[in-house]
Amino acid sequence: RLRVMRISRDPAARVLALVLALGTTLASAQAPGAPPPVRHVGTLSELMVTVIRPASDALFYIETRTPKDGDGWTALEGQALIVAEAANLLMLPGRARDQQQWIADAALMREAGAAAFKAAKTRKVEEVAAISDQLYESCITCHQHYRPGYGRRPPAH
């Protein structure tokens, strides 16, 4: 049964609403105890570029893109929640590259996103900004493990 809800104009909030609605639909359509089927729609790169990077940028640039009102802060909470929940998407079968380092790196992202979500609820820029380093480290750690050549400078010409 579909429920009609007011959808934000913010693209990230729309993505989060769709992910949550899909999860609820899949969970209710399964036999009790059976794991829900997973079907990836986008590539890992598309997930990074269209979901994770924009959501994390909202957190990284909090000091220059500070929310101006309650709606702005709610949208920022949504961005932080997207980062945390996207880490769970990275751990799904078919996305996880391995069950050790990949899962550990995604868990770092999830914890940073969860901390940012909690900080955004305070509506204090300095608390959200304090999480920025934790989130940045989670990104760098994963990229160093799974993006060949990450951080290396191109040869000088």
JOSUL-V470143 format. One record per backbone hydrogen bond with DSSP energy under -1.0 kcal/mol. CO is the residue of the C=O (numbers start at 0). NH is the residue of the N-H. Records with the same first field share a line. If there is no record, write none. Layout:
CO = NH + NH
//
This chain:
9 = 13
10 = 14
11 = 15
12 = 16
13 = 17
14 = 18
15 = 19
16 = 20
17 = 21
18 = 22
19 = 23
20 = 24
21 = 25
22 = 26
23 = 27
24 = 28
30 = 33
42 = 46
43 = 47
44 = 48
45 = 49
46 = 50 + 51
47 = 52
50 = 54
51 = 55
52 = 56
53 = 57
55 = 59
56 = 60
58 = 61
60 = 63 + 64
68 = 72
69 = 73
70 = 74
71 = 75
72 = 76
73 = 77
74 = 78
75 = 79
76 = 80
77 = 81
78 = 82
79 = 83
80 = 84
81 = 85
82 = 86
84 = 88
85 = 89
88 = 91
91 = 94 + 95
99 = 103
100 = 104
101 = 105
102 = 106
103 = 107
104 = 108
105 = 109
106 = 110
107 = 111
108 = 112
109 = 113
110 = 114
111 = 115
112 = 116
113 = 117
114 = 118
115 = 119
116 = 120
118 = 121
119 = 122
123 = 127
124 = 128
125 = 129
127 = 130
128 = 131
130 = 134
131 = 135
132 = 136
133 = 137
134 = 138
135 = 139
136 = 140
137 = 141
138 = 142
139 = 143
140 = 144
141 = 145
142 = 146
146 = 149
148 = 151
//
